């Protein structure tokens, strides 16, 4: 939370899972990413992916992956600022 990343945040092909005490799989709240964010290319999350209040200078690419969080929101981009575009396509549904 609150990280400063000068370049891209590359989570292509990453697998993120929550632990038993927390429903978040990836928390990037209030972070600043100077470049692009990649949650793509077989990216998988089991738990919420949070970018609440984050600032991203470039694109946010969510393509070719799966977001899941049983009975809860799988993604929260509340208050997020994206400098270019949100690409949201070719996502697999959770079982």
Biopython code that builds the backbone (N, CA, C, O; Angstrom):
import numpy as np
from Bio.PDB.StructureBuilder import StructureBuilder

atoms = [
    (1, "UNK", "N", (0.834, -1.176, 0.000)),
    (1, "UNK", "CA", (0.000, 0.000, 0.000)),
    (1, "UNK", "C", (0.881, 1.243, 0.000)),
    (1, "UNK", "O", (1.858, 1.333, 0.744)),
    (2, "UNK", "N", (0.511, 2.208, -0.859)),
    (2, "UNK", "CA", (1.250, 3.451, -0.931)),
    (2, "UNK", "C", (2.582, 3.350, -1.644)),
    (2, "UNK", "O", (3.411, 4.251, -1.513)),
    (3, "UNK", "N", (2.815, 2.287, -2.394)),
    (3, "UNK", "CA", (4.098, 2.092, -3.088)),
    (3, "UNK", "C", (4.274, 3.115, -4.202)),
    (3, "UNK", "O", (3.296, 3.615, -4.757)),
    (4, "UNK", "N", (5.509, 3.419, -4.521)),
    (4, "UNK", "CA", (5.849, 4.265, -5.652)),
    (4, "UNK", "C", (6.641, 3.415, -6.637)),
    (4, "UNK", "O", (7.753, 2.978, -6.339)),
    (5, "UNK", "N", (6.055, 3.182, -7.821)),
    (5, "UNK", "CA", (6.687, 2.362, -8.854)),
    (5, "UNK", "C", (6.895, 3.264, -10.059)),
    (5, "UNK", "O", (5.927, 3.727, -10.663)),
    (6, "UNK", "N", (8.151, 3.519, -10.414)),
    (6, "UNK", "CA", (8.450, 4.436, -11.517)),
    (6, "UNK", "C", (8.026, 3.883, -12.871)),
    (6, "UNK", "O", (7.574, 4.642, -13.728)),
    (7, "UNK", "N", (8.160, 2.593, -13.079)),
    (7, "UNK", "CA", (7.851, 1.973, -14.369)),
    (7, "UNK", "C", (6.537, 1.231, -14.338)),
    (7, "UNK", "O", (5.552, 1.702, -13.768)),
    (8, "UNK", "N", (6.530, 0.049, -14.967)),
    (8, "UNK", "CA", (5.335, -0.794, -15.059)),
    (8, "UNK", "C", (5.219, -1.716, -13.844)),
    (8, "UNK", "O", (6.216, -2.064, -13.211)),
    (9, "UNK", "N", (3.984, -2.100, -13.536)),
    (9, "UNK", "CA", (3.706, -3.162, -12.571)),
    (9, "UNK", "C", (3.281, -4.370, -13.396)),
    (9, "UNK", "O", (2.170, -4.412, -13.923)),
    (10, "UNK", "N", (4.167, -5.344, -13.503)),
    (10, "UNK", "CA", (3.952, -6.475, -14.399)),
    (10, "UNK", "C", (3.606, -7.726, -13.586)),
    (10, "UNK", "O", (4.469, -8.331, -12.951)),
    (11, "UNK", "N", (2.326, -8.096, -13.621)),
    (11, "UNK", "CA", (1.865, -9.313, -12.943)),
    (11, "UNK", "C", (1.392, -10.341, -13.966)),
    (11, "UNK", "O", (0.560, -11.189, -13.645)),
    (12, "UNK", "N", (1.910, -10.279, -15.197)),
    (12, "UNK", "CA", (1.535, -11.238, -16.248)),
    (12, "UNK", "C", (1.805, -12.653, -15.755)),
    (12, "UNK", "O", (2.903, -12.962, -15.292)),
    (13, "UNK", "N", (0.781, -13.517, -15.861)),
    (13, "UNK", "CA", (0.941, -14.916, -15.506)),
    (13, "UNK", "C", (1.054, -15.177, -14.016)),
    (13, "UNK", "O", (1.264, -16.319, -13.610)),
    (14, "UNK", "N", (0.921, -14.150, -13.193)),
    (14, "UNK", "CA", (1.036, -14.312, -11.749)),
    (14, "UNK", "C", (-0.187, -14.982, -11.141)),
    (14, "UNK", "O", (-1.294, -14.865, -11.667)),
    (15, "UNK", "N", (0.015, -15.680, -10.038)),
    (15, "UNK", "CA", (-1.079, -16.304, -9.294)),
    (15, "UNK", "C", (-1.037, -15.724, -7.888)),
    (15, "UNK", "O", (-0.040, -15.859, -7.177)),
    (16, "UNK", "N", (-2.138, -15.072, -7.493)),
    (16, "UNK", "CA", (-2.231, -14.420, -6.194)),
    (16, "UNK", "C", (-3.404, -15.023, -5.438)),
    (16, "UNK", "O", (-4.515, -15.097, -5.962)),
    (17, "UNK", "N", (-3.158, -15.453, -4.213)),
    (17, "UNK", "CA", (-4.200, -16.074, -3.395)),
    (17, "UNK", "C", (-4.235, -15.409, -2.032)),
    (17, "UNK", "O", (-3.194, -15.057, -1.476)),
    (18, "UNK", "N", (-5.450, -15.235, -1.487)),
    (18, "UNK", "CA", (-5.582, -14.690, -0.137)),
    (18, "UNK", "C", (-5.236, -15.765, 0.882)),
    (18, "UNK", "O", (-5.311, -16.961, 0.603)),
    (19, "UNK", "N", (-4.854, -15.306, 2.074)),
    (19, "UNK", "CA", (-4.656, -16.274, 3.151)),
    (19, "UNK", "C", (-5.957, -16.371, 3.941)),
    (19, "UNK", "O", (-6.908, -15.645, 3.652)),
    (20, "UNK", "N", (-6.012, -17.236, 4.908)),
    (20, "UNK", "CA", (-7.250, -17.485, 5.640)),
    (20, "UNK", "C", (-7.757, -16.268, 6.404)),
    (20, "UNK", "O", (-8.964, -16.143, 6.609)),
    (21, "UNK", "N", (-6.874, -15.366, 6.831)),
    (21, "UNK", "CA", (-7.293, -14.228, 7.627)),
    (21, "UNK", "C", (-7.605, -12.973, 6.840)),
    (21, "UNK", "O", (-7.964, -11.954, 7.430)),
    (22, "UNK", "N", (-7.477, -13.018, 5.520)),
    (22, "UNK", "CA", (-7.632, -11.823, 4.708)),
    (22, "UNK", "C", (-8.212, -12.215, 3.363)),
    (22, "UNK", "O", (-7.746, -13.175, 2.750)),
    (23, "UNK", "N", (-9.226, -11.489, 2.889)),
    (23, "UNK", "CA", (-9.834, -11.835, 1.607)),
    (23, "UNK", "C", (-9.147, -11.155, 0.428)),
    (23, "UNK", "O", (-9.592, -11.312, -0.709)),
    (24, "UNK", "N", (-8.064, -10.398, 0.672)),
    (24, "UNK", "CA", (-7.357, -9.722, -0.421)),
    (24, "UNK", "C", (-6.239, -10.602, -0.960)),
    (24, "UNK", "O", (-5.426, -11.136, -0.205)),
    (25, "UNK", "N", (-6.214, -10.741, -2.284)),
    (25, "UNK", "CA", (-5.138, -11.484, -2.928)),
    (25, "UNK", "C", (-3.987, -10.555, -3.306)),
    (25, "UNK", "O", (-2.822, -10.951, -3.264)),
    (26, "UNK", "N", (-4.320, -9.308, -3.677)),
    (26, "UNK", "CA", (-3.320, -8.321, -4.099)),
    (26, "UNK", "C", (-3.838, -6.950, -3.698)),
    (26, "UNK", "O", (-4.925, -6.551, -4.113)),
    (27, "UNK", "N", (-3.073, -6.230, -2.899)),
    (27, "UNK", "CA", (-3.477, -4.895, -2.455)),
    (27, "UNK", "C", (-2.458, -3.879, -2.935)),
    (27, "UNK", "O", (-1.283, -3.944, -2.575)),
    (28, "UNK", "N", (-2.922, -2.932, -3.758)),
    (28, "UNK", "CA", (-2.071, -1.889, -4.316)),
    (28, "UNK", "C", (-2.720, -0.524, -4.011)),
    (28, "UNK", "O", (-2.582, 0.421, -4.788)),
    (29, "UNK", "N", (-3.413, -0.437, -2.897)),
    (29, "UNK", "CA", (-4.115, 0.787, -2.511)),
    (29, "UNK", "C", (-3.151, 1.968, -2.394)),
    (29, "UNK", "O", (-2.040, 1.836, -1.882)),
    (30, "UNK", "N", (-3.605, 3.125, -2.882)),
    (30, "UNK", "CA", (-2.897, 4.406, -2.783)),
    (30, "UNK", "C", (-1.491, 4.370, -3.382)),
    (30, "UNK", "O", (-0.656, 5.210, -3.049)),
    (31, "UNK", "N", (-1.229, 3.419, -4.250)),
    (31, "UNK", "CA", (0.077, 3.338, -4.914)),
    (31, "UNK", "C", (0.105, 4.273, -6.117)),
    (31, "UNK", "O", (-0.935, 4.652, -6.656)),
    (32, "UNK", "N", (1.314, 4.634, -6.522)),
    (32, "UNK", "CA", (1.519, 5.404, -7.747)),
    (32, "UNK", "C", (2.366, 4.549, -8.677)),
    (32, "UNK", "O", (3.481, 4.157, -8.335)),
    (33, "UNK", "N", (1.823, 4.264, -9.860)),
    (33, "UNK", "CA", (2.535, 3.484, -10.874)),
    (33, "UNK", "C", (2.757, 4.419, -12.057)),
    (33, "UNK", "O", (1.796, 4.872, -12.679)),
    (34, "UNK", "N", (4.000, 4.706, -12.367)),
    (34, "UNK", "CA", (4.308, 5.651, -13.436)),
    (34, "UNK", "C", (3.980, 5.135, -14.821)),
    (34, "UNK", "O", (3.653, 5.917, -15.714)),
    (35, "UNK", "N", (4.063, 3.831, -15.010)),
    (35, "UNK", "CA", (3.817, 3.219, -16.320)),
    (35, "UNK", "C", (2.475, 2.515, -16.381)),
    (35, "UNK", "O", (1.446, 3.068, -15.990)),
    (36, "UNK", "N", (2.502, 1.287, -16.877)),
    (36, "UNK", "CA", (1.290, 0.487, -17.067)),
    (36, "UNK", "C", (1.181, -0.601, -16.006)),
    (36, "UNK", "O", (2.154, -0.931, -15.328)),
    (37, "UNK", "N", (-0.033, -1.154, -15.878)),
    (37, "UNK", "CA", (-0.288, -2.285, -14.995)),
    (37, "UNK", "C", (-0.767, -3.439, -15.858)),
    (37, "UNK", "O", (-1.699, -3.283, -16.647)),
    (38, "UNK", "N", (-0.136, -4.597, -15.712)),
    (38, "UNK", "CA", (-0.516, -5.800, -16.453)),
    (38, "UNK", "C", (-1.017, -6.873, -15.490)),
    (38, "UNK", "O", (-0.239, -7.440, -14.723)),
    (39, "UNK", "N", (-2.312, -7.146, -15.532)),
    (39, "UNK", "CA", (-2.939, -8.261, -14.818)),
    (39, "UNK", "C", (-3.493, -9.159, -15.918)),
    (39, "UNK", "O", (-4.705, -9.224, -16.126)),
    (40, "UNK", "N", (-2.607, -9.843, -16.612)),
    (40, "UNK", "CA", (-2.976, -10.477, -17.875)),
    (40, "UNK", "C", (-2.201, -11.773, -18.113)),
    (40, "UNK", "O", (-1.415, -12.215, -17.274)),
    (41, "UNK", "N", (-2.448, -12.364, -19.276)),
    (41, "UNK", "CA", (-1.705, -13.539, -19.735)),
    (41, "UNK", "C", (-1.709, -14.661, -18.688)),
    (41, "UNK", "O", (-0.663, -15.051, -18.169)),
    (42, "UNK", "N", (-2.905, -15.164, -18.396)),
    (42, "UNK", "CA", (-3.132, -16.238, -17.431)),
    (42, "UNK", "C", (-2.954, -15.779, -15.982)),
    (42, "UNK", "O", (-2.738, -16.602, -15.092)),
    (43, "UNK", "N", (-3.043, -14.466, -15.744)),
    (43, "UNK", "CA", (-3.082, -13.944, -14.384)),
    (43, "UNK", "C", (-4.269, -14.567, -13.665)),
    (43, "UNK", "O", (-5.341, -14.701, -14.255)),
    (44, "UNK", "N", (-4.102, -14.952, -12.400)),
    (44, "UNK", "CA", (-5.210, -15.495, -11.611)),
    (44, "UNK", "C", (-5.169, -14.934, -10.205)),
    (44, "UNK", "O", (-4.109, -14.833, -9.588)),
    (45, "UNK", "N", (-6.348, -14.570, -9.709)),
    (45, "UNK", "CA", (-6.447, -14.158, -8.312)),
    (45, "UNK", "C", (-7.566, -14.931, -7.648)),
    (45, "UNK", "O", (-8.643, -15.106, -8.218)),
    (46, "UNK", "N", (-7.304, -15.387, -6.452)),
    (46, "UNK", "CA", (-8.315, -16.001, -5.598)),
    (46, "UNK", "C", (-8.362, -15.129, -4.351)),
    (46, "UNK", "O", (-7.607, -15.326, -3.399)),
    (47, "UNK", "N", (-9.262, -14.169, -4.386)),
    (47, "UNK", "CA", (-9.349, -13.124, -3.383)),
    (47, "UNK", "C", (-9.410, -11.806, -4.123)),
    (47, "UNK", "O", (-9.176, -11.751, -5.330)),
    (48, "UNK", "N", (-9.721, -10.751, -3.402)),
    (48, "UNK", "CA", (-9.919, -9.458, -4.053)),
    (48, "UNK", "C", (-8.604, -8.836, -4.504)),
    (48, "UNK", "O", (-7.593, -8.910, -3.805)),
    (49, "UNK", "N", (-8.634, -8.219, -5.688)),
    (49, "UNK", "CA", (-7.541, -7.410, -6.210)),
    (49, "UNK", "C", (-7.950, -5.959, -5.998)),
    (49, "UNK", "O", (-8.960, -5.508, -6.538)),
    (50, "UNK", "N", (-7.160, -5.225, -5.206)),
    (50, "UNK", "CA", (-7.523, -3.863, -4.808)),
    (50, "UNK", "C", (-6.511, -2.837, -5.326)),
    (50, "UNK", "O", (-5.303, -2.977, -5.132)),
    (51, "UNK", "N", (-7.036, -1.807, -5.988)),
    (51, "UNK", "CA", (-6.251, -0.652, -6.416)),
    (51, "UNK", "C", (-6.954, 0.625, -5.943)),
    (51, "UNK", "O", (-6.975, 1.620, -6.668)),
    (52, "UNK", "N", (-7.520, 0.605, -4.753)),
    (52, "UNK", "CA", (-8.309, 1.718, -4.234)),
    (52, "UNK", "C", (-7.424, 2.960, -4.093)),
    (52, "UNK", "O", (-6.404, 2.933, -3.404)),
    (53, "UNK", "N", (-7.830, 4.046, -4.757)),
    (53, "UNK", "CA", (-7.099, 5.303, -4.672)),
    (53, "UNK", "C", (-5.750, 5.303, -5.353)),
    (53, "UNK", "O", (-4.965, 6.229, -5.149)),
    (54, "UNK", "N", (-5.455, 4.296, -6.156)),
    (54, "UNK", "CA", (-4.167, 4.216, -6.849)),
    (54, "UNK", "C", (-4.148, 5.151, -8.061)),
    (54, "UNK", "O", (-5.195, 5.488, -8.615)),
    (55, "UNK", "N", (-2.954, 5.560, -8.459)),
    (55, "UNK", "CA", (-2.764, 6.371, -9.653)),
    (55, "UNK", "C", (-1.853, 5.617, -10.614)),
    (55, "UNK", "O", (-0.743, 5.220, -10.259)),
    (56, "UNK", "N", (-2.346, 5.426, -11.844)),
    (56, "UNK", "CA", (-1.587, 4.712, -12.868)),
    (56, "UNK", "C", (-1.391, 5.655, -14.045)),
    (56, "UNK", "O", (-2.363, 6.193, -14.573)),
    (57, "UNK", "N", (-0.150, 5.861, -14.461)),
    (57, "UNK", "CA", (0.145, 6.800, -15.535)),
    (57, "UNK", "C", (-0.252, 6.311, -16.914)),
    (57, "UNK", "O", (-0.560, 7.124, -17.785)),
    (58, "UNK", "N", (-0.252, 5.003, -17.136)),
    (58, "UNK", "CA", (-0.554, 4.435, -18.447)),
    (58, "UNK", "C", (-1.800, 3.584, -18.428)),
    (58, "UNK", "O", (-2.762, 3.891, -17.725)),
    (59, "UNK", "N", (-1.786, 2.512, -19.201)),
    (59, "UNK", "CA", (-2.919, 1.593, -19.303)),
    (59, "UNK", "C", (-2.966, 0.626, -18.120)),
    (59, "UNK", "O", (-1.956, 0.354, -17.472)),
    (60, "UNK", "N", (-4.171, 0.117, -17.862)),
    (60, "UNK", "CA", (-4.365, -1.025, -16.964)),
    (60, "UNK", "C", (-4.924, -2.136, -17.845)),
    (60, "UNK", "O", (-6.035, -2.024, -18.362)),
    (61, "UNK", "N", (-4.155, -3.205, -18.014)),
    (61, "UNK", "CA", (-4.504, -4.278, -18.933)),
    (61, "UNK", "C", (-4.928, -5.517, -18.141)),
    (61, "UNK", "O", (-4.122, -6.142, -17.452)),
    (62, "UNK", "N", (-6.218, -5.852, -18.258)),
    (62, "UNK", "CA", (-6.779, -7.059, -17.634)),
    (62, "UNK", "C", (-7.308, -7.921, -18.773)),
    (62, "UNK", "O", (-8.440, -7.739, -19.221)),
    (63, "UNK", "N", (-6.499, -8.848, -19.236)),
    (63, "UNK", "CA", (-6.845, -9.641, -20.413)),
    (63, "UNK", "C", (-6.252, -11.042, -20.279)),
    (63, "UNK", "O", (-5.090, -11.205, -19.906)),
    (64, "UNK", "N", (-7.072, -12.052, -20.589)),
    (64, "UNK", "CA", (-6.578, -13.424, -20.589)),
    (64, "UNK", "C", (-6.318, -13.998, -19.213)),
    (64, "UNK", "O", (-5.459, -14.865, -19.058)),
    (65, "UNK", "N", (-7.044, -13.529, -18.213)),
    (65, "UNK", "CA", (-6.849, -14.026, -16.863)),
    (65, "UNK", "C", (-8.161, -14.335, -16.170)),
    (65, "UNK", "O", (-9.209, -14.419, -16.810)),
    (66, "UNK", "N", (-8.096, -14.505, -14.847)),
    (66, "UNK", "CA", (-9.292, -14.832, -14.068)),
    (66, "UNK", "C", (-9.206, -14.155, -12.708)),
    (66, "UNK", "O", (-8.191, -14.237, -12.017)),
    (67, "UNK", "N", (-10.293, -13.484, -12.338)),
    (67, "UNK", "CA", (-10.429, -12.869, -11.028)),
    (67, "UNK", "C", (-11.547, -13.605, -10.299)),
    (67, "UNK", "O", (-12.635, -13.758, -10.854)),
    (68, "UNK", "N", (-11.313, -14.065, -9.075)),
    (68, "UNK", "CA", (-12.370, -14.732, -8.321)),
    (68, "UNK", "C", (-12.238, -14.383, -6.834)),
    (68, "UNK", "O", (-11.139, -14.168, -6.322)),
    (69, "UNK", "N", (-13.384, -14.337, -6.165)),
    (69, "UNK", "CA", (-13.442, -14.078, -4.731)),
    (69, "UNK", "C", (-14.827, -14.516, -4.276)),
    (69, "UNK", "O", (-15.753, -13.707, -4.233)),
    (70, "UNK", "N", (-14.967, -15.750, -3.949)),
    (70, "UNK", "CA", (-16.256, -16.388, -3.708)),
    (70, "UNK", "C", (-17.186, -15.563, -2.821)),
    (70, "UNK", "O", (-16.885, -15.300, -1.656)),
    (71, "UNK", "N", (-18.317, -15.164, -3.394)),
    (71, "UNK", "CA", (-19.351, -14.446, -2.662)),
    (71, "UNK", "C", (-19.037, -12.989, -2.381)),
    (71, "UNK", "O", (-19.806, -12.322, -1.690)),
    (72, "UNK", "N", (-17.930, -12.476, -2.896)),
    (72, "UNK", "CA", (-17.523, -11.089, -2.646)),
    (72, "UNK", "C", (-17.008, -10.476, -3.941)),
    (72, "UNK", "O", (-16.831, -11.172, -4.941)),
    (73, "UNK", "N", (-16.768, -9.164, -3.916)),
    (73, "UNK", "CA", (-16.191, -8.497, -5.076)),
    (73, "UNK", "C", (-14.792, -9.043, -5.347)),
    (73, "UNK", "O", (-13.998, -9.221, -4.423)),
    (74, "UNK", "N", (-14.498, -9.305, -6.608)),
    (74, "UNK", "CA", (-13.186, -9.832, -6.981)),
    (74, "UNK", "C", (-12.193, -8.716, -7.301)),
    (74, "UNK", "O", (-10.983, -8.917, -7.200)),
    (75, "UNK", "N", (-12.698, -7.538, -7.688)),
    (75, "UNK", "CA", (-11.841, -6.419, -8.078)),
    (75, "UNK", "C", (-12.413, -5.134, -7.490)),
    (75, "UNK", "O", (-13.627, -4.931, -7.503)),
    (76, "UNK", "N", (-11.546, -4.268, -6.976)),
    (76, "UNK", "CA", (-11.962, -2.934, -6.541)),
    (76, "UNK", "C", (-10.990, -1.902, -7.090)),
    (76, "UNK", "O", (-9.823, -1.851, -6.701)),
    (77, "UNK", "N", (-11.497, -1.079, -8.004)),
    (77, "UNK", "CA", (-10.732, 0.031, -8.570)),
    (77, "UNK", "C", (-11.304, 1.360, -8.088)),
    (77, "UNK", "O", (-11.123, 2.378, -8.758)),
    (78, "UNK", "N", (-11.979, 1.379, -6.963)),
    (78, "UNK", "CA", (-12.647, 2.568, -6.437)),
    (78, "UNK", "C", (-11.648, 3.718, -6.277)),
    (78, "UNK", "O", (-10.612, 3.567, -5.630)),
    (79, "UNK", "N", (-11.972, 4.862, -6.873)),
    (79, "UNK", "CA", (-11.135, 6.050, -6.749)),
    (79, "UNK", "C", (-9.811, 5.956, -7.478)),
    (79, "UNK", "O", (-8.928, 6.783, -7.251)),
    (80, "UNK", "N", (-9.650, 4.976, -8.345)),
    (80, "UNK", "CA", (-8.398, 4.790, -9.094)),
    (80, "UNK", "C", (-8.345, 5.775, -10.254)),
    (80, "UNK", "O", (-9.359, 6.042, -10.898)),
    (81, "UNK", "N", (-7.171, 6.305, -10.514)),
    (81, "UNK", "CA", (-6.950, 7.209, -11.640)),
    (81, "UNK", "C", (-6.092, 6.484, -12.675)),
    (81, "UNK", "O", (-5.005, 5.996, -12.366)),
    (82, "UNK", "N", (-6.600, 6.421, -13.917)),
    (82, "UNK", "CA", (-5.883, 5.735, -15.001)),
    (82, "UNK", "C", (-5.552, 6.774, -16.072)),
    (82, "UNK", "O", (-6.447, 7.416, -16.621)),
    (83, "UNK", "N", (-4.265, 6.932, -16.364)),
    (83, "UNK", "CA", (-3.821, 7.954, -17.308)),
    (83, "UNK", "C", (-4.131, 7.663, -18.754)),
    (83, "UNK", "O", (-4.199, 8.594, -19.556)),
    (84, "UNK", "N", (-4.323, 6.406, -19.124)),
    (84, "UNK", "CA", (-4.579, 6.051, -20.517)),
    (84, "UNK", "C", (-5.904, 5.309, -20.628)),
    (84, "UNK", "O", (-6.948, 5.951, -20.742)),
    (85, "UNK", "N", (-5.897, 3.988, -20.598)),
    (85, "UNK", "CA", (-7.124, 3.213, -20.823)),
    (85, "UNK", "C", (-7.166, 1.990, -19.912)),
    (85, "UNK", "O", (-6.135, 1.452, -19.510)),
    (86, "UNK", "N", (-8.388, 1.571, -19.600)),
    (86, "UNK", "CA", (-8.616, 0.293, -18.928)),
    (86, "UNK", "C", (-8.991, -0.707, -20.008)),
    (86, "UNK", "O", (-10.001, -0.541, -20.692)),
    (87, "UNK", "N", (-8.181, -1.743, -20.162)),
    (87, "UNK", "CA", (-8.455, -2.788, -21.146)),
    (87, "UNK", "C", (-8.944, -4.005, -20.371)),
    (87, "UNK", "O", (-8.193, -4.595, -19.596)),
    (88, "UNK", "N", (-10.194, -4.376, -20.580)),
    (88, "UNK", "CA", (-10.871, -5.427, -19.804)),
    (88, "UNK", "C", (-11.472, -6.390, -20.814)),
    (88, "UNK", "O", (-12.576, -6.147, -21.301)),
    (89, "UNK", "N", (-10.781, -7.473, -21.143)),
    (89, "UNK", "CA", (-11.284, -8.375, -22.177)),
    (89, "UNK", "C", (-10.720, -9.786, -22.003)),
    (89, "UNK", "O", (-9.712, -9.992, -21.328)),
    (90, "UNK", "N", (-11.394, -10.745, -22.626)),
    (90, "UNK", "CA", (-10.943, -12.134, -22.682)),
    (90, "UNK", "C", (-10.656, -12.708, -21.293)),
    (90, "UNK", "O", (-9.667, -13.415, -21.100)),
    (91, "UNK", "N", (-11.527, -12.400, -20.330)),
    (91, "UNK", "CA", (-11.352, -12.918, -18.980)),
    (91, "UNK", "C", (-12.141, -14.196, -18.810)),
    (91, "UNK", "O", (-13.234, -14.333, -19.360)),
    (92, "UNK", "N", (-11.597, -15.133, -18.054)),
    (92, "UNK", "CA", (-12.288, -16.385, -17.765)),
    (92, "UNK", "C", (-13.141, -16.192, -16.526)),
    (92, "UNK", "O", (-12.772, -15.448, -15.618)),
    (93, "UNK", "N", (-14.269, -16.856, -16.493)),
    (93, "UNK", "CA", (-15.155, -16.754, -15.329)),
    (93, "UNK", "C", (-14.705, -17.734, -14.251)),
    (93, "UNK", "O", (-14.117, -18.779, -14.530)),
    (94, "UNK", "N", (-15.001, -17.359, -13.019)),
    (94, "UNK", "CA", (-14.674, -18.223, -11.889)),
    (94, "UNK", "C", (-15.620, -19.402, -11.869)),
    (94, "UNK", "O", (-16.758, -19.284, -12.322)),
    (95, "UNK", "N", (-15.175, -20.551, -11.347)),
    (95, "UNK", "CA", (-16.053, -21.724, -11.306)),
    (95, "UNK", "C", (-17.215, -21.507, -10.352)),
    (95, "UNK", "O", (-18.056, -22.392, -10.192)),
]
sb = StructureBuilder()
sb.init_structure("model")
sb.init_model(0)
sb.init_chain("A")
sb.init_seg("    ")
for serial, (resi, resn, name, xyz) in enumerate(atoms, 1):
    if name == "N":
        sb.init_residue(resn, " ", resi, " ")
    sb.init_atom(name, np.array(xyz, "f"), 0.0, 1.0, " ", f" {name:<3s}", serial, name[0])
structure = sb.get_structure()
